[in-house]
Amino acid sequence: MDDLAKLKTGFEQELNNFYMDTIKEYKTQIAKYSLIVDSGKAVTKDYANLFNAYVGLYKFSQHNKNAKVSKTIVDDICNKLMAYIKKDIVEGNSKLKAEAYTYLANVCIYREDNQKAMECYNKAVSIDKSFLMYRADFRNIAFNDREGALKDYNDALTVVTDPETIELIKFSIQNIDALRHANDTLKNVKMILFKSILIITVTILLVAAIVYFEFFK
């Protein structure tokens, strides 16, 4: 086996390990929150976590046979979650209402309606600005809106007090800045390449003109 084949085999093994570890984690989460749901003591957050775990496993089922889960099961959990979301939006305090809208956004994303999901995040933020980070994540991932995401992240830093959340926000800001710098570098490289091609083209045309006038005048 040559080096290239070994590299390919090693990459495939690492990718398979990643899939298996992720599937195992999703299944662990499903088992955990299913027990809570079965106990009859589940709240909206428990159903949301169960739903997210099932959605993750469902998406992985498209790439790995070990993650098989039917869409019917996911839809069933989704419908149960929706009942809790509606109840919190109507009867919950401001924190529960804002949280419910973020869960509703996840449902919209699952149903492939990003515009509706964005509306849900906007409602959540209008109720409680501590949810700005979630809207920032969505802006960055779903719409590639880095400037909007950066604004939300920075605004979130003015209201969030949890140290771990603050570190996550700062890490996200650093990632966006790194990508922006990388894009700027790529633009500079493209500009340099364009100028080089332009100079070469002009030089060729100039030489051709000189040759023409020297030999054909």
C-alpha positions as CSV (number, residue, x, y, z in Angstrom):
1,M,0.0,0.0,0.0
2,D,1.5,3.3,-1.1
3,D,1.6,6.5,1.0
4,L,-1.5,8.0,-0.8
5,A,-3.5,4.8,-0.2
6,K,-2.5,4.8,3.5
7,L,-3.5,8.4,3.8
8,K,-6.9,7.8,2.3
9,T,-7.5,4.7,4.5
10,G,-6.5,6.7,7.6
11,F,-8.8,9.6,6.7
12,E,-11.7,7.2,6.1
13,Q,-11.1,5.5,9.4
14,E,-11.0,8.9,11.2
15,L,-14.2,10.0,9.5
16,N,-15.9,6.7,10.4
17,N,-14.7,7.1,14.1
18,F,-16.2,10.7,14.1
19,Y,-19.5,9.4,12.8
20,M,-19.6,6.6,15.3
21,D,-18.7,8.8,18.3
22,T,-21.3,11.4,17.2
23,I,-24.0,8.7,16.7
24,K,-23.2,7.3,20.2
25,E,-23.5,10.7,21.8
26,Y,-26.9,11.3,20.1
27,K,-28.2,7.9,21.2
28,T,-27.0,8.7,24.8
29,Q,-28.9,12.0,24.7
30,I,-32.0,10.3,23.4
31,A,-31.9,7.6,26.1
32,K,-31.3,10.3,28.8
33,Y,-34.2,12.6,27.8
34,S,-36.5,9.7,26.9
35,L,-36.3,8.6,30.5
36,I,-37.2,12.0,31.7
37,V,-40.2,12.2,29.2
38,D,-41.4,8.7,30.3
39,S,-41.2,9.8,33.9
40,G,-43.9,12.4,33.3
41,K,-41.8,15.2,34.7
42,A,-40.5,16.6,31.5
43,V,-40.6,20.3,30.8
44,T,-40.2,22.1,27.4
45,K,-36.4,22.1,27.5
46,D,-36.4,18.3,28.0
47,Y,-38.6,17.8,24.9
48,A,-36.4,20.3,23.0
49,N,-33.2,18.4,23.9
50,L,-34.9,15.1,22.9
51,F,-36.0,16.6,19.6
52,N,-32.6,18.0,18.8
53,A,-30.9,14.6,19.5
54,Y,-33.4,12.8,17.2
55,V,-32.9,15.4,14.5
56,G,-29.1,15.1,14.8
57,L,-29.4,11.3,14.6
58,Y,-31.8,11.5,11.7
59,K,-29.4,13.7,9.7
60,F,-26.5,11.3,10.4
61,S,-28.7,8.4,9.2
62,Q,-28.2,9.8,5.7
63,H,-24.5,9.0,5.9
64,N,-24.2,6.0,8.2
65,K,-26.4,2.9,8.5
66,N,-25.8,2.7,12.3
67,A,-27.8,5.9,12.8
68,K,-31.0,4.8,11.3
69,V,-34.1,6.6,12.6
70,S,-37.4,7.2,10.9
71,K,-38.7,10.6,10.1
72,T,-42.0,9.5,11.6
73,I,-40.4,9.3,15.0
74,V,-38.8,12.7,14.7
75,D,-42.1,14.2,13.6
76,D,-43.8,12.7,16.5
77,I,-41.4,14.2,19.0
78,C,-41.6,17.5,17.1
79,N,-45.4,17.6,17.5
80,K,-45.1,16.9,21.2
81,L,-42.5,19.6,21.6
82,M,-44.8,22.1,19.7
83,A,-47.5,21.6,22.3
84,Y,-45.1,22.6,25.0
85,I,-43.8,25.5,23.0
86,K,-47.3,26.9,22.4
87,K,-48.1,26.6,26.1
88,D,-44.9,28.5,27.1
89,I,-45.5,31.3,24.6
90,V,-49.0,31.8,25.9
91,E,-48.6,31.2,29.7
92,G,-44.8,31.4,30.4
93,N,-42.8,34.3,31.9
94,S,-40.6,36.4,29.6
95,K,-37.7,34.0,30.0
96,L,-39.8,30.9,29.1
97,K,-41.4,32.8,26.1
98,A,-38.0,33.8,24.7
99,E,-36.7,30.3,25.2
100,A,-39.8,28.8,23.5
101,Y,-39.2,30.9,20.4
102,T,-35.6,29.6,20.1
103,Y,-37.1,26.0,20.3
104,L,-39.6,27.0,17.7
105,A,-36.8,28.3,15.5
106,N,-35.2,24.8,15.7
107,V,-38.4,23.3,14.5
108,C,-38.5,25.8,11.6
109,I,-34.9,24.8,10.7
110,Y,-35.9,21.1,10.8
111,R,-38.8,22.0,8.4
112,E,-36.3,23.9,6.2
113,D,-37.9,27.3,6.7
114,N,-34.9,29.6,7.6
115,Q,-36.9,32.8,7.2
116,K,-39.5,31.7,9.7
117,A,-36.7,30.6,12.0
118,M,-35.1,34.0,11.8
119,E,-38.5,35.6,12.8
120,C,-38.5,33.3,15.8
121,Y,-35.0,34.4,16.9
122,N,-36.0,38.0,16.4
123,K,-39.0,37.5,18.7
124,A,-36.8,35.8,21.3
125,V,-34.3,38.6,21.3
126,S,-37.1,41.3,21.5
127,I,-38.2,39.6,24.7
128,D,-34.9,38.8,26.2
129,K,-31.6,40.1,24.8
130,S,-29.6,37.3,26.5
131,F,-30.7,35.1,23.5
132,L,-28.7,37.3,21.1
133,M,-26.0,34.6,20.9
134,Y,-28.4,32.1,19.4
135,R,-29.5,34.6,16.7
136,A,-25.9,35.4,16.0
137,D,-25.1,31.7,15.5
138,F,-28.0,31.3,13.1
139,R,-27.1,34.4,11.2
140,N,-23.5,33.2,10.8
141,I,-24.4,29.6,9.8
142,A,-27.6,29.9,7.9
143,F,-27.1,33.2,6.1
144,N,-23.3,33.7,6.2
145,D,-24.1,37.1,7.7
146,R,-20.8,37.6,9.5
147,E,-21.3,41.3,10.1
148,G,-24.8,40.8,11.5
149,A,-23.5,37.9,13.6
150,L,-20.6,40.0,15.0
151,K,-23.0,42.8,16.0
152,D,-25.2,40.3,17.8
153,Y,-22.2,38.6,19.5
154,N,-20.8,41.9,20.7
155,D,-24.2,43.1,21.9
156,A,-24.6,39.8,23.7
157,L,-21.4,40.4,25.7
158,T,-23.1,43.5,27.2
159,V,-25.9,41.4,28.7
160,V,-24.6,37.9,29.3
161,T,-23.0,37.2,32.7
162,D,-22.3,33.5,32.6
163,P,-18.5,33.0,32.2
164,E,-18.8,29.9,30.0
165,T,-21.2,31.6,27.7
166,I,-19.0,34.7,27.5
167,E,-16.1,32.5,26.5
168,L,-18.2,30.8,23.8
169,I,-19.2,34.2,22.4
170,K,-15.6,35.4,22.3
171,F,-14.5,32.2,20.6
172,S,-17.2,32.7,18.0
173,I,-16.1,36.3,17.4
174,Q,-12.5,35.1,17.0
175,N,-13.5,32.5,14.4
176,I,-15.4,35.1,12.4
177,D,-12.5,37.5,12.5
178,A,-10.2,34.7,11.4
179,L,-12.4,33.8,8.4
180,R,-12.7,37.5,7.5
181,H,-8.9,37.9,7.5
182,A,-8.6,34.8,5.4
183,N,-11.0,36.2,2.9
184,D,-9.2,39.5,2.8
185,T,-5.9,37.6,2.2
186,L,-7.6,35.6,-0.6
187,K,-8.8,38.8,-2.2
188,N,-5.3,40.3,-2.0
189,V,-3.9,37.2,-3.7
190,K,-6.5,37.4,-6.4
191,M,-5.7,41.1,-7.0
192,I,-2.0,40.4,-7.2
193,L,-2.7,37.6,-9.7
194,F,-4.9,39.9,-11.7
195,K,-2.3,42.7,-11.8
196,S,0.4,40.2,-12.7
197,I,-1.7,38.8,-15.6
198,L,-2.5,42.4,-16.7
199,I,1.2,43.4,-16.7
200,I,2.2,40.3,-18.6
201,T,-0.6,40.9,-21.2
202,V,0.5,44.6,-21.6
203,T,4.1,43.5,-22.0
204,I,3.2,41.0,-24.7
205,L,1.2,43.5,-26.5
206,L,4.0,46.1,-26.3
207,V,6.6,43.6,-27.6
208,A,4.2,42.6,-30.4
209,A,3.8,46.3,-31.3
210,I,7.6,46.8,-31.3
211,V,8.1,43.8,-33.5
212,Y,5.5,45.0,-35.9
213,F,6.9,48.4,-36.3
214,E,10.4,47.2,-36.6
215,F,9.8,44.6,-39.3
216,F,6.6,45.7,-41.0
217,K,6.7,49.5,-41.0
